[in-house]
């Protein structure tokens, strides 16, 4: 009987704790539901910005076309670390960077350890947004939450991770800026709290909005080289080393297209077909931002492929050699993209592809 009583008391204690938690979570207005945090239409939304202590992500409309979205990925200025003992932030170890007992340059007191110089952050990258971003963007206007918690006292703000958090969500709507503090990620993404800075109101946000912003580089960036597919062109012009050759194209996805020299359309070129199939399947390893140059400057063109339909260009691919590998650029990419290793054979074979058989001899 004693063991049964203890089990009963334990069960009652668990039920009481669960009930207390649910009561604390409950919105002042009542049961959970669809709570409006920002009441503005999606067309008024200009930009969504997410940031933490180290980096930021901005999803915003194109200046010329509001139906086109871009993703900006950047890093926030990092705070310098204290320099090693006996080392001034701007001098070599063991040297005196200034008169003893004076105030250091920039207003730093001589008794405060100097900050070590930190390397400059790379400039932000502007990349084309994908379909996932296009579906995510309008969900921020109007912005809705699952629960309104009202203005919380300092102790509860600390409990939910809103006191010292450096995570922010900023919405720019119709020229107005609305800023929110997001709870720290200690508790995970299951119950993201946010505090509206304008009035201190706290809300419980749904769990599906923030992860895409947190992982924007992999979830929101358009990584396609082309927006058209195999079969959407009827001619291919391949150029390399000053030579150029045109092929007629037949077939469509998912099979490779057959390519035949323009001068012999009834004689498909198997070597060129295989070469183009490998070129078509090139995938970007890393995307550089709009107007961003590869390390070492503008890469040197290795070969170029232009796609035509009905005599009009539908797109092109330029593959170029840089100081640290191969890069590509197309009609769809905002800039250069870094390619995987193994492009050297394609660049070497491009010379054979652009040389007519009559000039090169039979294989």
C-alpha positions as CSV (number, residue, x, y, z in Angstrom):
1,X,0.0,0.0,0.0
2,X,2.9,2.3,0.8
3,X,4.4,1.9,-2.7
4,X,1.0,2.5,-4.3
5,X,0.6,5.7,-2.3
6,X,4.0,6.9,-3.4
7,X,3.3,6.2,-7.0
8,X,-0.1,8.0,-6.8
9,X,1.6,11.1,-5.2
10,X,4.3,11.1,-7.9
11,X,1.7,11.0,-10.7
12,X,-0.3,13.8,-9.1
13,X,2.9,15.9,-8.9
14,X,3.7,15.4,-12.6
15,X,0.1,16.4,-13.6
16,X,0.4,19.5,-11.4
17,X,3.7,20.5,-13.1
18,X,2.3,20.0,-16.6
19,X,-0.8,22.0,-15.7
20,X,1.3,24.8,-14.2
21,X,3.4,25.0,-17.4
22,X,0.4,25.1,-19.6
23,X,-1.2,27.9,-17.6
24,X,2.1,29.9,-17.8
25,X,2.3,29.5,-21.5
26,X,-1.3,30.5,-22.1
27,X,-1.9,33.8,-23.8
28,X,-3.5,36.5,-21.8
29,X,-6.4,36.6,-24.2
30,X,-7.1,32.9,-24.0
31,X,-6.5,29.8,-26.0
32,X,-3.8,29.5,-28.7
33,X,-4.7,30.7,-32.2
34,X,-3.8,32.9,-35.1
35,X,-2.4,36.1,-33.5
36,X,-1.5,39.0,-35.8
37,X,1.9,40.5,-35.0
38,X,2.2,42.8,-38.0
39,X,-0.9,43.7,-40.0
40,X,0.2,44.7,-43.5
41,X,-0.3,43.1,-46.9
42,X,2.5,41.1,-48.5
43,X,2.9,43.6,-51.3
44,X,4.0,46.2,-48.8
45,X,6.9,44.0,-47.6
46,X,10.2,45.2,-48.9
47,X,12.8,43.3,-46.9
48,X,13.2,40.6,-44.2
49,X,16.4,40.6,-42.2
50,X,17.6,38.0,-39.8
51,X,20.8,38.4,-37.7
52,X,22.7,36.8,-34.9
53,X,25.9,37.8,-33.1
54,X,28.1,36.9,-36.2
55,X,26.1,37.2,-39.4
56,X,23.0,38.4,-41.1
57,X,20.6,37.4,-43.9
58,X,18.4,39.7,-45.9
59,X,15.7,38.6,-48.2
60,X,14.6,41.6,-50.3
61,X,12.8,42.7,-53.5
62,X,14.7,43.8,-56.6
63,X,14.9,47.5,-57.1
64,X,13.7,47.3,-60.7
65,X,11.2,44.4,-60.4
66,X,9.3,43.8,-57.1
67,X,8.4,40.3,-58.2
68,X,12.1,39.3,-58.1
69,X,13.8,38.4,-54.8
70,X,17.4,38.5,-53.8
71,X,19.3,37.0,-50.8
72,X,22.1,39.0,-49.2
73,X,24.5,37.0,-47.0
74,X,26.9,39.0,-44.8
75,X,29.0,39.0,-41.7
76,X,28.8,41.5,-38.8
77,X,32.0,43.2,-37.7
78,X,33.8,40.9,-35.2
79,X,35.0,42.1,-31.9
80,X,38.8,42.0,-31.4
81,X,40.3,39.7,-28.8
82,X,42.7,41.0,-26.2
83,X,46.2,41.1,-27.5
84,X,48.9,38.9,-25.9
85,X,50.7,40.3,-22.8
86,X,53.4,42.7,-23.9
87,X,51.9,43.2,-27.4
88,X,50.3,46.4,-28.6
89,X,47.4,46.0,-31.1
90,X,49.3,48.0,-33.6
91,X,52.9,47.0,-33.0
92,X,55.2,44.0,-32.9
93,X,55.5,42.0,-29.7
94,X,57.8,43.5,-27.1
95,X,57.7,47.1,-28.5
96,X,56.1,50.1,-26.9
97,X,53.3,51.4,-29.2
98,X,52.9,54.6,-27.2
99,X,54.0,56.6,-24.2
100,X,53.4,54.8,-20.9
101,X,50.4,56.0,-18.9
102,X,48.8,57.9,-21.8
103,X,45.4,57.2,-23.3
104,X,45.7,54.9,-26.3
105,X,44.6,56.0,-29.8
106,X,40.8,55.7,-30.2
107,X,40.1,56.6,-26.6
108,X,41.2,53.3,-25.0
109,X,42.7,53.7,-21.6
110,X,46.3,52.6,-21.2
111,X,45.4,50.3,-18.4
112,X,42.9,48.3,-20.5
113,X,44.4,45.4,-22.6
114,X,44.5,46.4,-26.2
115,X,42.3,44.6,-28.8
116,X,44.1,42.4,-31.3
117,X,43.7,43.4,-34.9
118,X,41.0,41.3,-36.6
119,X,41.0,40.6,-40.3
120,X,38.3,42.5,-42.3
121,X,35.1,40.7,-43.0
122,X,34.4,39.8,-46.6
123,X,31.8,41.9,-48.3
124,X,28.2,40.6,-48.4
125,X,27.1,38.4,-51.2
126,X,24.0,39.2,-53.2
127,X,22.5,36.0,-54.7
128,X,19.3,35.2,-56.6
129,X,16.5,33.8,-54.4
130,X,14.9,30.4,-55.2
131,X,11.3,29.2,-55.1
132,X,11.5,28.3,-51.4
133,X,12.4,32.0,-50.7
134,X,9.5,33.2,-52.9
135,X,7.1,31.1,-50.8
136,X,8.6,32.1,-47.5
137,X,8.8,35.9,-48.1
138,X,5.0,36.7,-48.1
139,X,4.5,34.7,-44.9
140,X,6.1,37.6,-43.0
141,X,3.3,40.1,-44.0
142,X,1.0,39.9,-42.4
143,X,3.2,38.3,-39.7
144,X,1.3,35.9,-37.5
145,X,2.1,34.0,-34.3
146,X,0.5,31.1,-32.5
147,X,0.2,32.9,-29.1
148,X,0.4,36.4,-27.6
149,X,2.0,36.5,-24.2
150,X,1.8,40.3,-23.5
151,X,4.5,42.3,-21.8
152,X,6.5,39.9,-19.6
153,X,8.4,40.8,-16.5
154,X,12.2,40.7,-16.5
155,X,12.4,37.3,-14.9
156,X,10.2,35.6,-17.5
157,X,12.1,37.4,-20.3
158,X,15.3,35.8,-19.0
159,X,13.6,32.4,-18.7
160,X,12.6,32.4,-22.4
161,X,15.9,33.7,-23.6
162,X,15.0,37.2,-24.6
163,X,17.2,39.2,-22.1
164,X,20.7,38.9,-23.7
165,X,19.9,37.5,-27.1
166,X,21.6,39.1,-30.1
167,X,19.3,37.5,-32.6
168,X,17.0,40.0,-34.4
169,X,14.3,39.9,-37.0
170,X,13.7,43.2,-38.8
171,X,10.8,43.8,-41.3
172,X,10.8,46.7,-43.7
173,X,7.2,47.3,-44.8
174,X,6.1,50.3,-46.8
175,X,9.1,52.3,-45.7
176,X,8.6,51.5,-42.0
177,X,10.9,49.3,-40.0
178,X,9.6,46.9,-37.3
179,X,12.2,45.2,-35.2
180,X,11.9,42.1,-33.0
181,X,14.3,40.4,-30.6
182,X,14.3,36.6,-31.1
183,X,15.0,34.3,-28.2
184,X,18.4,32.6,-28.0
185,X,18.6,29.1,-29.6
186,X,19.3,27.4,-26.3
187,X,15.9,25.7,-26.4
188,X,16.1,24.9,-30.1
189,X,13.6,25.9,-32.8
190,X,10.6,24.2,-31.2
191,X,9.1,27.3,-29.5
192,X,10.7,30.5,-30.9
193,X,9.8,33.5,-28.8
194,X,10.0,37.1,-30.2
195,X,9.6,40.5,-28.5
196,X,8.3,43.4,-30.5
197,X,10.7,46.3,-29.7
198,X,8.1,49.0,-30.3
199,X,5.9,48.1,-27.4
200,X,7.6,45.1,-25.6
201,X,4.9,42.6,-26.5
202,X,6.1,39.0,-26.6
203,X,4.8,36.4,-29.0
204,X,5.2,32.7,-29.6
205,X,6.1,32.3,-33.3
206,X,5.4,29.2,-35.3
207,X,8.3,26.8,-35.7
208,X,8.4,26.9,-39.6
209,X,9.5,30.4,-40.4
210,X,13.0,30.9,-38.9
211,X,14.9,27.8,-39.9
212,X,15.0,28.8,-43.6
213,X,16.5,32.2,-42.7
214,X,19.0,30.5,-40.4
215,X,20.1,28.2,-43.2
216,X,19.6,30.7,-46.1
217,X,22.7,29.7,-48.0
218,X,21.5,26.2,-48.5
219,X,17.7,26.7,-48.5
220,X,17.0,30.1,-50.1
221,X,19.6,30.5,-52.8
222,X,18.9,29.7,-56.5
223,X,21.7,27.4,-57.6
224,X,20.5,26.7,-61.1
225,X,22.8,27.5,-64.0
226,X,19.9,27.7,-66.5
227,X,16.1,28.0,-66.3
228,X,15.5,26.1,-69.5
229,X,15.9,22.4,-70.0
230,X,17.2,19.9,-72.6
231,X,14.9,20.1,-75.6
232,X,14.2,23.8,-75.2
233,X,16.9,24.6,-77.8
234,X,17.5,23.4,-81.4
235,X,21.1,24.6,-81.9
236,X,24.3,24.7,-79.9
237,X,27.3,27.0,-80.7
238,X,30.5,25.9,-79.0
239,X,33.5,28.3,-79.0
240,X,37.1,27.7,-77.8
241,X,40.5,29.3,-78.5
242,X,39.1,31.6,-81.2
243,X,37.3,28.8,-83.1
244,X,33.6,28.3,-83.2
245,X,31.3,25.5,-84.4
246,X,27.5,25.1,-84.6
247,X,25.6,21.9,-84.0
248,X,21.9,21.1,-84.5
249,X,20.3,19.7,-81.4
250,X,17.5,17.1,-81.2
251,X,15.9,15.3,-78.3
252,X,14.7,16.3,-74.8
253,X,15.1,15.5,-71.2
254,X,15.7,13.2,-69.4
255,X,17.8,11.8,-72.3
256,X,20.9,13.7,-73.6
257,X,20.3,15.6,-76.8
258,X,21.9,14.4,-80.0
259,X,24.2,16.9,-81.6
260,X,25.2,16.9,-85.3
261,X,27.4,19.4,-87.2
262,X,25.5,22.1,-88.9
263,X,27.3,21.2,-92.1
264,X,26.3,17.5,-91.8
265,X,22.9,17.4,-89.9
266,X,22.3,13.8,-90.7
267,X,25.6,12.6,-89.1
268,X,25.3,12.9,-85.2
269,X,28.6,13.5,-83.5
270,X,28.9,11.0,-80.6
271,X,32.0,12.6,-79.1
272,X,30.4,16.0,-79.0
273,X,27.2,14.6,-77.6
274,X,29.1,13.0,-74.7
275,X,31.2,16.1,-74.1
276,X,28.1,18.3,-74.0
277,X,26.3,15.9,-71.7
278,X,29.1,16.3,-69.1
279,X,29.1,20.1,-69.6
280,X,25.3,20.2,-69.1
281,X,25.7,18.3,-65.8
282,X,28.2,20.7,-64.3
283,X,27.2,21.8,-60.8
284,X,28.4,24.9,-58.8
285,X,30.5,24.2,-55.8
286,X,30.2,27.8,-54.5
287,X,28.3,30.9,-55.8
288,X,29.9,34.3,-55.9
289,X,27.7,37.3,-55.3
290,X,26.6,39.9,-57.8
291,X,29.6,41.9,-59.1
292,X,32.0,39.8,-57.0
293,X,35.3,38.7,-58.7
294,X,37.1,35.5,-58.0
295,X,40.4,35.6,-56.1
296,X,43.1,36.8,-58.5
297,X,40.7,38.8,-60.7
298,X,38.7,38.0,-63.9
299,X,39.3,34.4,-65.0
300,X,40.3,33.6,-68.5
301,X,37.7,32.0,-70.8
302,X,38.4,28.4,-71.6
303,X,35.2,27.7,-73.7
304,X,31.7,28.9,-74.2
305,X,28.4,27.2,-75.1
306,X,25.5,29.2,-76.6
307,X,22.0,27.8,-76.8
308,X,19.7,28.9,-79.6
309,X,16.1,28.2,-80.6
310,X,14.7,29.5,-83.9
311,X,17.9,31.4,-84.5
312,X,17.5,33.3,-81.2
313,X,19.7,32.9,-78.2
314,X,18.0,31.4,-75.1
315,X,21.1,31.2,-72.9
316,X,24.8,30.6,-72.7
317,X,27.5,29.1,-70.5
318,X,31.0,30.5,-70.1
319,X,33.7,28.3,-68.4
320,X,36.8,30.2,-67.4
321,X,40.1,29.3,-65.7
322,X,41.0,31.3,-62.6
323,X,44.0,31.3,-60.3
324,X,42.5,28.7,-58.0
325,X,40.3,26.6,-60.3
326,X,37.6,26.8,-62.9
327,X,34.6,29.2,-62.8
328,X,31.4,29.4,-64.8
329,X,28.8,32.1,-65.6
330,X,25.5,31.9,-67.4
331,X,22.5,34.0,-68.4
332,X,20.9,33.2,-65.1
333,X,23.7,33.4,-62.5
334,X,24.2,36.9,-61.0
335,X,28.0,36.4,-61.2
336,X,30.7,33.7,-61.3
337,X,30.2,30.3,-59.7
338,X,33.1,28.0,-58.6
339,X,33.1,24.6,-60.3
340,X,34.2,21.2,-58.8
341,X,37.5,19.8,-59.7
342,X,37.8,17.8,-62.9
343,X,37.0,20.5,-65.5
344,X,40.4,20.3,-67.1
345,X,39.5,17.4,-69.5
346,X,36.4,19.3,-70.7
347,X,38.5,22.4,-71.4
348,X,41.1,20.4,-73.3
349,X,38.5,18.5,-75.3
350,X,36.7,21.7,-76.3
351,X,39.4,22.3,-78.9
352,X,38.6,18.9,-80.5
353,X,34.9,19.7,-80.4
354,X,35.3,23.0,-82.2
355,X,37.6,21.5,-84.9
356,X,35.8,20.1,-88.0
357,X,36.6,16.5,-88.9
358,X,37.8,17.5,-92.3
359,X,40.5,19.6,-90.6
360,X,41.4,17.3,-87.8
361,X,41.2,14.1,-89.8
362,X,39.2,11.0,-89.0
363,X,39.3,9.9,-85.4
